[in-house]
Amino acid sequence: MMQTLLEIVISGFSLGAVYCLFSLGLSLVYGTSRVLNFAHGSIYMTAAYGAWLLSDGGLGLGFVAVLAVLLPASFLFGVLFERLVIRPIRAHEHWKTVTMMATLGFAFVLDNLNLVVFGPTAKTVSPIVDGNIALGGVIVTNQTIATLVISLLAVVALQVFLNVAPLGRAMRAVSQDMTGAAIVGIKVNRVFAFSFGLSAALAALAALLLSPVYLVSPLGGWSPFLKAFVIVVFGGLGSTQGVLWAAFILGFVEAAVISMIGSTWTMPIWFIVLLVVLLVRPRGLMGKWGD
């Protein structure tokens, strides 16, 4: 019994940390622009293909080198996506709805581009570190520990950035009142571009950590996107603190479900938990829905 509980705790922490990392990117974009980026999962999977290409796909780079290439490239990709695809749409009267439709279309473009370039066969990425250790009688891979540590460090760094850095505070101001932020001199377009870039970089980091565990396939981004969407709604749309709580709660729920009744029941149980929370708190744990 104690061994099973320890397995659930370790797995729950690991899942929660990575889910938090991935979901924060989706939440940041919604928080600043009040639109859902339906291409978030496809950007994640494109970054996973990039990780494979840089490591096992031929270049043979190590984790640090892949990280140094993939994160800046993903950030630049996100910025260009906002400037070339999203920014022109904001002149439209119903730009929020049109933007969400555009991100959905862009997701399909990325998925099919990955299919054409890399083919339908799933790819595998080597672990960050090999081997395993025993914790209280439970065998834990070094990959799991590395994933947990890196994810937690990234989440802490992001929270410090949002609370301390001038650009981070500007993002929080835009999320609270876009018009008011513009009046006091905050460059809203710059904040939008940075939020999309940061979101893409977070998705890339999550892809780099998860691609050694899950297969990399052209349509593989939709499952993590659905989980991120549930986490963001559960925590409260636009609330980074809510995402933190929701990711770890649902991470522990998933670990318990897999241990007790199997992975097939993960998403049904997630949706049941989400519905119960929304019945009690319609805006999620800490959400404040904007216009």
Disulfide bonds with the S-S distance in Angstrom:
none
